[in-house]
Amino acid sequence: MTINRPSNPLYKAILRYKHENIFILVFTLLLVFIYSLTLAPSVVQIDSGELATVQSLAGIAHPTGYPLFTVLGYIFLKIPLTQSKIIQSNWLSLVWCVLGIFFFLKSIYLCLENIESPLPDRPTQKKHQKSYKSKARAKSVQYPIHINMIACIGGGAFLAFSKTYWMQATSVEVYSLHIVLISIAVTVLIKSSIAETSSPKSWTWVALALALGFSNHMTTLLILPGTVYLFIKKEGFKRSTWKSALMSTAVFVGVLCLVYLYLPLRASGNPVLNWGNPVRWENLVRHVSGKQYQVWLFSSSKAAMKNLNTFFHNFPFEFYWVGLLLGFIGLYSSFIKMPRLAVFFVITFFSTVLYAINYDIHDLESYFLLAYFVFAFWITFGIRWILVKIRKKPLALLFFGLVTFGILYEAISNFSKNDQSDLYVFEDYTKQALKSLPGEAVLLSYQWDYLISPAYYFQFVEGFRRDVAIVDKELLRRSWYFDQMKNNYPEVLGKLEPEIASFIAALMPFERGEEYNSSILEKRYRGLIARLIETNVGDRDVFIAPELVEGEFRRGELYLPEGQKLVPDLFFFRVVSTDAYVPIKMEDVSIRFPKKNNRYANIIKNFVSKMFIWRASYEIQHGKIENAKKLKGILIHHFPGLQLPQVLTNL
């Protein structure tokens, strides 16, 4: 019996659609497996602990607040998938990055499906087009898979295994969701711009996608110049254009306000992490606009040149030479085949780079993500352009081999750079440091990247040493921080009401952008810290972190109350009022430092080794030689190759 298969174009299109989606599904599942091999098992550096905390407890993160990221994470963490919230948060970032690649593939495939096959010297007369197309097909290599899908998978692989993109899939971070929303926005934007007829509804979908993007991260604004260009090129300046613009703007503003309403509503409940306390309009605007960080934006031409040099230095190591070559070829071919979209991508690329190089922060790499995203589009165009041009099978096989080699080389090279599967150092350091402190202790520090941020998670989510009050010396410069401290540790600030009121009175003009007296503000700030130490030292143990002792205290910018001294403890300096020997609980320290070089882990090594050396010297000064020998043994065991001072080597 024979089966008559329908031969109509719609049936063939459905079959091909399903076939292509199978390739996309297989590729994304492969990404899940590869990314999982590099997934961090705990908190990592910088904002990881803070972001995991706001997702776990529905708090408010640093500016601009990231409400969509927080709400989606909070909902996801309610699903009992693992016992560890941080591992589940890290997995969510992995899922976002894989979805980002999925929508990237959908958007670029949408582009390629609207490109006509390039035909050399194609005449404009329609009656000759059919014969030319048949000749071109006869000369072209017959690929087992549609060349658009080959190009998409190639470009998607180059993006997925690029260093900065891959890094977002290894731990909790707002940029993982950001790239998903950008991918969705680009997909609906391309669909609207290439549609045969104008439709206000299609631009409404664009507005919705952009609103969700802004609800997560404000750098979504980098896609706006290109979006405006595509909108004008598609719609022109007709009366209907303004109707579409107004309708889209209304949707954009409505959705954006609805999502950001989370911030004041949640702030009114005094969560344990309530950055900015955006319960009032003034605080909300300041928080959402990121005013605290605007001092680093467009700060100087020197900083811009430094960051531009960093971008040019790092860019080749994102895609390596095969990806770079294909990207530049794709940039050229995109102007030939889809000039309107080509201009959009160029505008977006340079908008991203121009903005990022003028933001003078140390963790800048993620701000170039959109530029790498655009370059991956160009790589896809480059692969397709070459596939269409090839007329001989041996050349096709050679090109496949070159692209495969480029992807494998990129993946292998960037695997080790992004592998965080053994990164326990921040958990170990935070827990060991907190464990070393006595009950109800107060710690003054500004080790945000490797102690304070992780401590938010371990103290408030896991309940580890919740009794220790960590006071962030830098956040004491912000009025909202006192509300958070009073909520979490009211006894620490209980005797400081006059000093806090005086300091905030001098601080408010600064926060509002008005004229302020910097000398009075700084004097009251330093006095406030001295009084914080003085009012607590009689009721509980007070400790100062080594970065403050080596910095502000040594330079005389901060000072201890009269009669107080600093004694090196195990991880921090203890504030005491005696010259007598102060004992410590002597125990080994287990910190799992990563095998590969990590700048933040190296800082922890420096802090810990110095503190142990200072404590060993203190033991020697008081005749406690056996204690000094124990500390020397710990130093030799955990810090092999460390150069010890002469007083310890002679023991």
VOFI-659659 format. One line per 10 residues: for each residue z negated, x negated, y negated of C-alpha. Coordinates in pm, 1 decimal, padded with zeros to 6 digits. Each point is the difference from the previous one (the first is absolute). Last residue first. Layout:
<atoms>
Z,X,Y; ...
</atoms>
This chain:
<atoms>
-06531.0,-06079.3,-02940.9; 00209.8,-00258.6,-00188.5; 00304.0,00228.4,-00008.6; -00208.5,00260.7,-00183.2; -00111.0,-00209.5,-00300.7; 00344.2,-00159.4,-00012.8; 00170.7,00331.9,-00078.8; 00202.0,00163.8,00277.7; 00380.0,-00012.3,00016.2; 00113.3,00303.4,00196.6
00224.2,-00097.5,00291.7; -00138.7,00268.5,00225.0; -00147.8,00290.0,-00199.7; -00168.3,00234.7,00247.7; -00157.8,-00251.1,00237.6; -00057.6,-00284.3,-00248.1; -00152.1,00237.1,-00256.0; -00222.0,00171.6,00258.2; -00123.8,-00339.9,00121.1; -00077.8,-00105.9,-00357.8
-00197.2,00320.7,-00048.3; -00206.1,-00077.1,00309.6; -00054.1,-00356.6,-00123.5; -00123.4,00129.0,-00336.4; -00248.3,00228.9,00177.5; -00128.1,-00297.0,00198.9; -00036.5,-00207.1,-00319.2; -00220.1,00249.2,-00186.4; -00143.6,-00258.7,-00241.7; 00030.3,00218.1,-00309.6
00294.7,-00192.7,-00147.2; 00158.8,-00008.8,00345.6; -00010.1,00380.7,00025.3; 00159.0,00030.9,-00346.0; 00278.5,-00238.4,00107.1; 00061.0,00220.9,00304.6; 00010.4,00306.4,-00227.4; 00254.7,-00162.3,-00230.0; 00213.9,-00103.1,00297.3; -00022.0,00350.0,00149.2
00097.8,00155.0,-00334.2; 00294.1,-00237.4,-00036.2; 00124.5,00076.4,00351.5; -00024.9,00376.3,-00057.9; 00177.0,00005.8,-00336.8; 00281.6,-00237.2,00102.2; 00061.3,00175.3,00329.1; 00011.9,00333.4,-00183.4; 00257.4,-00145.6,-00240.9; 00203.2,-00122.3,00298.2
-00007.7,00350.0,00148.6; 00149.0,00126.7,-00326.8; 00285.6,-00250.4,00008.5; 00078.5,00062.1,00365.5; 00140.9,-00282.8,00211.5; 00057.4,00087.4,00362.8; -00270.8,-00015.7,00264.3; -00208.8,00272.3,-00160.3; -00373.5,-00059.4,-00062.6; -00232.6,00188.6,00231.6
-00338.7,-00020.5,-00171.2; -00305.7,-00034.2,00223.9; -00294.3,-00143.5,-00190.4; -00288.2,-00157.0,00185.3; -00350.5,00090.3,-00103.6; -00277.9,-00123.4,-00229.1; -00185.1,00284.3,-00172.9; -00078.3,-00162.8,-00331.6; -00304.9,-00175.8,-00142.1; -00075.8,-00046.7,-00373.6
-00176.7,-00330.6,-00068.6; -00219.1,00009.6,-00311.5; 00147.4,-00036.2,-00347.6; -00058.8,00368.5,-00072.7; 00159.4,00286.5,-00197.9; 00284.2,00079.3,00237.7; 00360.9,00125.2,-00022.1; 00173.6,-00060.9,00334.3; 00336.3,-00170.9,00006.2; 00255.5,00131.6,00249.1
00130.5,-00057.4,00352.4; -00298.1,-00158.1,00182.2; -00240.0,-00035.3,-00292.9; 00041.2,-00251.7,-00281.7; -00293.7,00032.3,-00244.6; 00055.1,00115.7,-00358.1; -00279.0,00000.8,-00256.7; -00183.5,00258.8,-00213.6; -00260.9,-00081.6,-00266.4; 00194.8,00155.5,-00288.0
00267.0,00244.4,00110.8; 00310.9,-00162.8,00145.6; 00309.2,-00074.9,-00204.3; 00365.8,00093.0,-00024.8; 00266.2,-00171.7,-00211.5; -00187.1,-00329.5,00035.6; 00293.8,-00180.7,00161.1; -00199.9,-00057.2,00319.9; -00109.4,00364.9,00005.2; 00354.8,00131.7,-00054.3
00177.4,-00217.3,00254.8; -00173.1,-00187.1,00280.7; -00289.5,00246.5,00005.7; 00232.6,00299.4,-00033.3; 00231.2,-00114.2,00279.8; -00308.6,-00072.4,00213.1; -00121.5,00363.0,00016.2; -00334.4,00082.2,-00164.1; -00282.6,00158.5,00198.5; -00288.8,00226.9,-00099.1
-00285.7,00089.6,00236.3; -00177.8,00324.1,-00085.6; -00262.9,00140.4,-00237.6; -00084.6,-00300.2,-00219.3; 00357.6,-00130.2,-00012.7; 00140.0,00338.8,-00097.4; -00085.4,00028.2,-00369.8; 00077.3,-00366.0,-00072.2; 00334.2,-00010.1,00181.8; 00130.0,00312.9,-00173.1
-00147.2,-00130.2,-00327.6; 00207.7,-00319.6,00026.4; 00309.0,00205.5,00082.9; -00056.0,00228.4,-00300.8; -00055.3,-00297.2,-00229.7; 00338.1,-00140.5,00102.9; 00170.9,00331.4,-00075.5; -00189.2,00046.8,-00326.2; 00116.8,-00340.6,-00123.0; 00358.5,00064.2,00115.1
00021.2,00331.4,-00186.8; -00163.1,-00143.7,-00313.5; 00247.6,-00289.8,-00003.2; 00299.9,00226.5,00071.5; -00070.3,00242.1,-00287.5; 00230.0,00297.5,00056.9; 00299.2,00163.0,-00163.4; 00142.5,00284.8,00207.7; 00187.0,-00013.0,00329.3; -00219.3,00265.9,00158.1
-00154.8,-00242.8,00249.3; -00079.6,-00249.1,-00277.4; -00149.8,00268.7,-00227.5; -00216.7,00113.9,00295.7; -00147.0,-00342.3,00081.9; -00241.0,-00044.7,-00292.7; -00165.4,00336.3,00067.2; 00021.5,-00073.8,00373.5; -00206.9,-00317.8,-00048.4; -00273.9,00172.9,-00199.1
-00025.5,00288.6,00247.8; -00013.5,-00242.7,00294.3; -00269.3,-00210.9,-00167.3; -00215.5,00305.1,-00079.1; 00044.8,00148.3,00354.5; -00073.5,-00323.4,00187.9; -00316.3,00082.6,00193.5; 00164.4,00221.3,00263.5; 00313.2,-00211.8,00037.4; -00080.1,-00132.3,00348.2
-00200.3,00311.6,00095.5; 00300.6,00230.0,-00038.6; 00199.1,-00178.5,00274.1; 00298.6,00217.1,00102.0; 00012.4,00262.5,-00276.8; -00143.3,-00224.5,-00270.2; 00246.8,-00271.7,00104.5; 00294.8,00241.8,-00023.4; -00108.5,00123.3,-00343.5; -00047.7,-00360.9,-00116.7
00351.0,-00084.5,00117.8; 00157.3,00260.5,-00231.2; -00084.6,-00204.3,-00312.0; 00193.4,-00308.6,00108.9; -00115.4,-00363.0,-00061.0; -00241.2,00033.9,00292.9; 00319.3,00003.8,00205.7; 00022.5,-00377.4,-00041.4; -00351.7,-00069.8,00130.5; 00046.4,00222.4,00303.6
-00353.4,00094.0,00104.4; -00052.7,00008.7,00376.0; -00305.4,00207.1,00095.0; -00115.2,-00071.6,00355.8; -00146.7,00309.0,00171.2; 00329.9,00107.2,00156.7; -00029.4,-00297.1,00231.8; 00279.8,00128.7,00230.0; 00055.7,00375.0,-00044.3; 00352.8,-00004.1,00146.9
00160.8,00185.7,-00291.1; -00233.1,-00085.0,-00290.8; -00115.9,-00350.1,00085.5; 00289.4,-00131.3,00207.6; 00269.4,00151.2,-00221.9; -00146.4,-00084.0,-00339.6; -00091.7,-00343.9,00137.3; 00368.3,-00080.3,00061.5; 00072.0,00045.3,-00375.5; -00306.8,-00197.6,-00107.7
00046.3,-00295.2,00237.8; 00352.2,-00144.7,00031.4; 00209.7,00114.7,-00296.1; -00283.2,00127.2,-00220.1; -00212.0,-00315.3,-00004.4; -00153.1,00099.5,-00334.4; -00365.4,-00047.3,00082.4; -00356.9,00114.0,-00073.5; -00189.6,00087.8,00318.5; -00306.9,00226.0,00003.7
-00219.4,00011.3,00310.7; -00143.9,00322.4,00145.8; -00070.5,-00174.7,00333.3; 00048.0,-00376.8,00020.1; 00346.7,-00160.0,-00021.3; 00152.7,-00199.6,00286.0; 00149.7,00311.7,00158.8; 00199.8,00070.2,-00315.8; 00159.5,-00346.2,00012.3; 00061.9,00019.2,00374.9
00156.3,00344.9,-00033.3; 00224.8,-00097.6,-00289.3; 00104.5,-00332.3,00153.8; 00072.0,00154.6,00339.1; 00199.2,00293.6,-00136.8; 00200.0,-00224.5,-00231.5; 00063.5,-00260.4,00271.8; 00117.8,00245.0,00265.5; 00371.7,-00066.5,-00041.0; 00123.7,-00060.4,00355.0
00275.9,00264.2,00000.6; 00103.6,-00090.9,-00354.2; 00350.1,-00121.4,00085.4; 00207.0,00024.0,-00315.8; 00093.6,-00366.5,-00042.7; 00020.9,-00050.1,00376.8; 00247.0,00285.0,00037.8; 00200.7,-00100.8,-00308.4; 00186.4,-00286.8,00166.4; 00053.8,00187.4,00326.9
00128.1,00313.3,-00175.4; 00224.6,-00192.0,-00242.2; 00147.3,-00213.0,00277.9; 00053.1,00307.3,00216.3; 00173.3,00187.8,-00283.0; 00222.9,-00294.3,-00092.8; 00086.3,-00073.1,00364.6; 00096.3,00363.7,00051.2; 00217.2,-00010.6,-00311.9; 00171.6,-00321.9,00113.2
00049.3,00122.1,00356.7; 00150.8,00324.5,-00119.9; 00231.8,-00203.9,-00225.0; 00112.7,-00216.7,00290.7; 00058.1,00306.8,00216.2; 00208.2,00157.3,-00277.6; 00197.2,-00322.6,-00045.2; 00074.3,-00006.6,00372.6; 00108.5,00368.0,-00018.3; 00261.6,-00048.4,-00269.1
00066.0,00219.9,-00306.8; -00317.8,-00052.5,-00201.6; 00015.7,00159.5,-00345.8; -00187.1,00314.7,00099.2; -00285.8,-00197.4,00154.0; -00013.4,-00225.1,-00307.8; -00042.7,00292.0,-00239.7; -00253.6,00166.1,00228.7; -00223.2,-00305.9,00015.5; 00018.8,-00050.4,-00375.9
-00081.4,00364.1,-00077.3; -00307.2,-00030.4,00222.3; -00103.9,-00323.3,-00170.1; 00042.9,00174.2,-00336.2; -00235.3,00276.8,00106.3; -00246.7,-00269.6,00114.4; 00022.4,-00144.5,-00352.1; -00113.2,00334.8,-00140.7; -00313.7,00000.2,00217.4; -00065.2,-00361.9,-00091.7
00007.0,00099.4,-00367.9; -00228.8,00295.8,00075.4; -00250.7,-00232.5,00164.5; -00025.4,-00238.4,-00297.5; -00337.8,00144.2,-00104.7; -00135.5,-00086.9,00345.1; 00019.6,-00373.2,-00071.0; -00220.6,00008.2,-00311.4; -00341.0,-00069.6,00152.5; -00100.9,-00252.4,-00271.5
00050.0,00224.9,-00301.3; 00209.1,-00059.1,-00314.9; 00229.4,00301.2,-00008.9; 00309.8,-00103.6,-00195.8; 00175.7,-00132.2,00310.4; -00040.9,00341.6,00162.7; 00159.4,00206.2,-00277.4; 00314.4,-00211.7,-00030.4; 00036.6,-00026.2,00378.5; -00030.6,00374.2,00051.4
00231.6,00096.6,-00285.1; 00249.8,-00260.2,00126.5; 00019.1,00153.4,00346.3; -00002.5,00361.8,-00120.5; 00285.4,-00056.0,-00246.9; 00201.6,-00182.1,00267.7; -00065.1,00278.6,00250.1; 00111.0,00272.8,-00240.1; 00309.0,-00199.7,-00099.6; 00100.0,-00025.3,00366.9
-00063.2,00372.7,00042.9; 00267.1,00072.7,-00260.3; 00232.1,-00273.0,00125.0; 00010.8,00129.0,00358.5; 00276.7,-00186.3,00187.1; 00097.9,-00289.6,-00224.8; -00335.0,-00043.6,-00174.3; -00172.3,00014.9,00339.3; 00230.1,-00274.6,00130.9; -00131.3,-00257.8,-00249.2
-00368.3,00078.3,00058.4; 00070.2,00006.9,00372.3; 00137.9,-00354.3,-00007.8; -00311.2,-00106.7,-00191.2; -00220.9,00166.2,00258.8; 00188.4,-00143.3,00297.7; -00047.6,-00353.8,-00131.4; -00369.8,00058.1,-00071.7; -00057.8,00151.6,00344.0; 00161.0,-00298.1,00173.6
-00186.4,-00249.1,-00223.9; -00353.3,00129.0,00041.6; -00100.8,00365.6,-00059.2; -00345.2,-00025.7,-00163.9; -00014.6,-00378.6,-00005.3; 00290.6,-00020.7,-00246.3; -00197.2,00218.6,-00247.4; -00317.2,-00210.9,-00005.4; 00114.2,-00279.9,-00232.9; 00207.7,00227.9,-00221.5
-00297.0,00238.1,-00035.2; -00244.9,-00282.6,-00071.1; 00231.8,-00136.1,-00268.6; 00009.5,00346.9,-00153.7; -00379.8,00017.1,00014.5; -00034.7,-00327.2,-00193.6; 00266.3,00108.6,-00247.8; -00181.3,00329.7,-00062.1; -00336.1,-00175.9,-00040.6; 00149.4,-00229.8,-00263.2
00167.5,00293.8,-00175.4; -00344.7,00150.4,-00054.0; -00220.6,00302.7,00076.4; 00272.8,00247.7,00093.3; -00258.0,00174.2,00221.4; -00326.0,-00187.9,00061.7; -00192.4,00179.3,-00278.0; 00130.7,00326.6,00142.9; -00236.3,-00034.3,00296.4; -00295.7,00202.4,-00128.7
00240.7,00246.7,-00159.3; 00122.9,00106.9,00341.1; 00162.5,00311.3,-00147.2; -00170.2,00218.8,00262.0; -00341.8,-00149.1,-00074.9; 00010.3,00011.3,-00379.6; 00146.4,00348.8,00005.3; -00270.4,00119.1,00240.8; -00281.7,-00165.5,-00193.8; 00098.9,00172.7,-00323.3
00056.7,00332.4,00176.3; -00346.0,-00005.5,00159.3; -00078.7,-00022.5,00372.8; 00199.9,-00319.1,00038.9; -00301.9,-00205.9,00121.5; 00206.6,-00318.9,-00047.1; -00048.0,-00101.6,00362.1; -00215.8,00247.7,00189.1; -00085.7,-00165.8,00329.2; -00317.5,00167.3,00127.9
00142.4,00338.4,-00098.0; -00155.7,00172.0,-00304.5; 00115.3,00360.8,00066.5; 00149.3,00034.5,-00348.8; 00219.3,-00298.0,00081.8; 00166.2,00201.8,00279.1; 00116.9,00273.3,-00235.9; 00094.5,-00250.2,-00271.3; 00216.7,-00204.8,00241.5; 00146.8,00277.0,00218.7
00171.4,00151.7,-00303.5; 00239.6,-00289.9,00039.6; 00180.2,00193.3,00274.5; 00043.6,00319.2,-00204.1; 00092.6,-00187.8,-00315.5; 00280.2,-00185.6,00178.7; 00127.9,00314.9,00171.1; 00020.4,00190.5,-00327.8; 00144.9,-00288.7,-00201.3; 00282.7,-00062.7,00248.4
00077.7,00368.9,00057.8; 00019.8,00062.9,-00375.1; 00210.9,-00312.0,-00049.3; 00244.2,00111.9,00268.9; 00041.8,00342.9,-00162.6; 00042.9,-00153.0,-00343.2; 00255.3,-00254.5,00120.8; 00196.7,00257.0,00199.7; 00017.9,00231.0,-00303.0; 00092.8,-00292.2,-00221.8
00287.7,-00085.4,00229.5; 00111.6,00363.1,00015.2; 00079.4,-00021.7,-00371.4; 00231.2,-00292.8,00070.2; -00075.9,-00364.6,-00071.2; 00124.3,-00163.3,00321.0; -00136.1,00123.5,00332.9; 00084.9,-00282.8,00239.2; 00016.9,-00295.5,-00236.9; -00300.8,00130.9,-00193.8
-00210.5,00048.5,00313.3; 00104.3,-00334.4,00146.6; -00100.1,-00186.3,-00318.2; -00330.8,00188.0,-00028.9; -00080.3,-00095.2,00359.5; 00085.1,-00364.6,-00065.8; -00242.5,-00011.3,-00292.1; -00264.1,00192.7,00203.6; -00021.6,-00227.1,00304.9; -00242.1,-00240.0,-00166.6
-00224.2,00296.6,-00093.9; -00104.5,00013.1,00367.9; -00216.0,-00293.3,-00111.4; -00263.7,00268.4,-00070.0; -00115.4,00016.5,00359.8; -00104.1,00293.0,00219.7; 00036.3,00308.8,-00213.4; 00293.6,-00171.6,-00171.4; 00187.9,00005.5,00331.7; -00093.4,00362.8,00062.1
00139.7,00086.8,-00343.6; 00316.1,-00200.3,00076.7; 00060.7,00195.5,00320.3; -00056.2,00332.2,-00178.3; 00236.4,-00096.5,-00282.4; 00268.5,-00096.8,00251.8; -00046.9,00333.4,00176.1; 00044.7,00173.6,-00335.5; 00317.6,-00202.7,-00042.2; 00139.1,00170.9,00311.7
-00098.2,00342.5,-00132.2; 00188.7,-00052.9,-00325.2; 00318.7,-00029.8,00209.3; 00317.8,-00175.1,-00106.2; 00287.1,00008.5,00246.6; 00148.7,-00264.0,00227.8; -00338.9,-00157.5,00071.2; -00004.2,-00379.2,-00046.1; -00274.8,-00007.5,-00265.8; -00224.6,00257.8,00164.8
00007.5,-00164.1,00342.8; -00056.5,-00341.1,-00153.8; -00304.4,00130.6,-00187.5; -00131.7,00177.8,00309.4; 00010.8,-00325.5,00197.5; -00122.5,-00219.4,-00287.4; -00306.7,00222.1,-00046.8; -00072.1,-00004.4,00373.8; 00021.9,-00379.9,00009.3; -00222.4,-00026.6,-00310.2
-00253.1,00230.6,00165.4; -00003.8,-00211.9,00314.9; -00021.3,-00323.6,-00203.6; -00302.9,00129.3,-00190.1; -00178.7,00102.5,00320.0; -00001.9,-00365.2,00111.0; -00064.3,-00116.6,-00356.8; -00342.7,00166.8,-00008.2; -00150.6,-00246.8,00249.5; -00187.6,00016.8,00330.3
00098.7,-00292.1,00221.6; 00292.2,-00153.6,00192.2; 00288.5,00227.4,-00102.4; 00000.9,-00113.1,-00365.1; 00053.5,-00359.3,00117.8; 00328.6,00100.5,00161.5; 00144.8,00099.8,-00337.7; -00104.5,-00329.1,-00160.8; 00135.1,-00225.6,00274.9; 00328.9,00171.8,00077.7
00004.8,00124.8,00358.5; 00045.7,00368.5,-00081.1; 00253.6,-00070.5,-00276.2; 00225.7,-00219.7,00215.5; -00037.1,00248.5,00286.9; 00097.3,00293.3,-00220.2; 00310.5,-00184.7,-00120.2; 00110.6,-00070.6,00356.7; -00088.3,00348.4,00125.4; 00198.5,00153.2,-00286.1
00300.8,-00230.1,00046.8; 00023.0,00080.5,00370.9; -00040.8,00370.0,-00077.8; 00283.7,-00010.7,-00253.7; 00212.7,-00198.3,00245.5; -00011.4,00284.5,00254.5; -00107.5,-00141.6,00335.0; 00228.7,-00126.0,00277.8; 00209.5,-00177.3,-00265.5; 00381.0,00016.3,00005.2
00120.2,-00301.5,-00199.0; 00239.7,00102.0,-00276.0; 00378.7,-00044.5,00018.9; 00069.3,00338.7,00155.0; -00250.1,00165.2,-00230.0; 00175.0,-00145.6,-00302.4; 00338.0,00118.5,00129.2; -00137.4,00353.6,00051.6; -00143.0,00000.7,-00350.2; 00327.8,-00115.4,-00151.5
00195.0,00272.6,00180.1; -00241.0,00269.6,-00116.9; -00005.2,-00116.2,-00361.9; 00376.0,00005.8,-00055.0; 00034.4,00369.7,-00085.0; -00306.8,-00018.2,-00225.4; 00171.5,-00224.7,-00249.8; -00248.6,-00252.4,-00146.8; 00125.0,-00286.9,00207.0; -00250.9,-00213.8,00189.5
00060.8,-00366.7,-00072.8; -00265.1,-00101.8,00251.1; -00189.8,00294.3,00148.1; -00377.1,00002.8,-00040.8; -00157.3,00278.3,00207.2; -00121.1,00274.0,-00231.4; -00365.4,-00019.5,-00095.6; -00199.8,00322.2,00016.2; -00142.6,-00067.7,00345.1; -00118.7,-00337.1,-00128.0
-00221.5,00152.9,-00266.4; -00163.0,00253.8,00231.7; -00056.0,-00280.4,00247.3; -00181.0,-00189.0,-00276.0; -00230.4,00296.5,-00061.9; -00074.7,00073.0,00365.1; -00062.5,-00365.8,00082.1; -00235.0,-00037.1,-00297.6; -00171.5,00321.7,00107.7; -00078.8,-00151.9,00339.9
-00094.1,-00336.4,-00153.2; -00259.0,00170.7,-00220.5; -00120.6,00197.2,00300.5; -00073.1,-00333.2,00171.2; -00186.8,-00115.8,-00309.9; -00204.5,00321.1,-00016.0; -00090.6,-00028.9,00370.4; -00124.0,-00356.6,-00049.0; -00205.0,00109.8,-00299.5; -00154.6,00272.8,00215.8
-00083.8,-00258.5,00265.1; -00199.5,-00198.4,-00255.4; -00193.2,00312.6,-00094.3; -00070.9,00065.5,00369.3; -00125.7,-00356.3,00044.1; -00219.9,00038.6,-00307.2; -00144.4,00330.5,00120.1; -00111.9,-00152.1,00329.4; -00077.2,00232.1,00290.4; 00369.1,00074.0,00048.8
00225.9,00308.7,00005.6; -00254.0,00258.9,-00119.0; 00221.8,00177.5,-00258.0; -00208.9,00022.5,-00318.7; 00144.0,-00338.7,-00093.8; 00340.7,00160.7,-00052.2; -00137.2,00254.8,-00248.4; -00177.3,-00270.6,-00202.1; 00312.7,-00216.4,00005.8; 00215.7,00283.4,-00131.9
-00255.5,00068.6,-00275.2; -00043.1,-00364.9,-00100.3; 00369.2,-00091.9,-00006.3; 00076.7,00316.9,-00196.7; -00278.6,-00076.4,-00248.8; 00101.2,-00363.1,-00069.1; -00268.3,-00061.6,-00270.0; 00208.6,-00183.4,-00257.8; -00223.1,-00187.3,-00022.2; -00262.3,-00102.7,00258.0
-00075.3,00246.3,00279.0; -00175.0,00335.9,-00014.0; -00191.7,00120.8,00304.2; 00091.9,00230.8,00285.1; -00249.6,-00163.5,00238.0; 00231.3,-00161.9,00257.4; 00304.5,-00034.2,-00225.3; -00209.3,-00129.5,-00289.4; -00170.9,-00247.7,00233.8; 00319.5,-00127.7,00161.9
00135.8,-00063.8,-00349.8; -00310.1,-00196.4,-00105.1; -00005.4,-00209.9,00315.6; 00370.1,-00088.1,-00025.4; 00000.2,-00075.5,-00373.0; 00006.5,-00383.7,00003.7; -00013.2,-00160.1,00344.6; 00000.9,00157.2,00344.2; -00210.3,00267.3,00166.9; 00010.2,00022.3,00378.6
00232.9,-00033.2,00298.8; 00303.9,-00100.5,-00211.8; 00332.0,00106.7,00152.0; 00239.2,-00281.3,00095.7; 00080.7,00112.9,00355.2; 00002.4,00361.7,-00121.0; 00296.4,-00081.6,-00226.7; 00209.7,-00097.7,00302.9; -00085.4,00316.3,00196.5; 00044.9,00239.2,-00294.1
00325.6,-00177.6,-00089.2; 00136.6,00063.3,00348.5; -00081.4,00368.3,-00046.7; 00193.9,-00009.1,-00328.8; 00305.1,-00154.5,00170.3; -00003.2,00248.9,00287.6; -00024.5,00293.7,-00243.4; 00281.4,-00131.8,-00220.8; 00225.8,-00055.5,00301.7; -00079.3,00349.1,00131.6
00072.4,00138.8,-00345.7; 00349.7,-00144.8,00016.1; 00081.2,00169.4,00329.8; -00137.0,00331.6,-00125.0; 00219.0,-00012.8,-00307.4; 00301.6,-00108.1,00206.7; -00038.0,00298.7,00230.4; -00042.9,00235.8,-00294.6; 00307.4,-00145.8,-00174.7; 00206.4,00036.9,00316.2
-00099.3,00366.5,00025.6; 00087.8,00057.4,-00367.2; 00338.1,-00174.8,00037.5; 00122.9,00241.6,00270.4; 00069.0,-00142.5,00345.1; -00221.0,00231.0,00202.6; -00050.8,-00132.2,00350.7; 00184.5,00183.0,00274.4; -00186.3,-00060.2,00320.6; 00203.2,-00051.4,00309.8
-00089.1,00135.8,00341.6
</atoms>
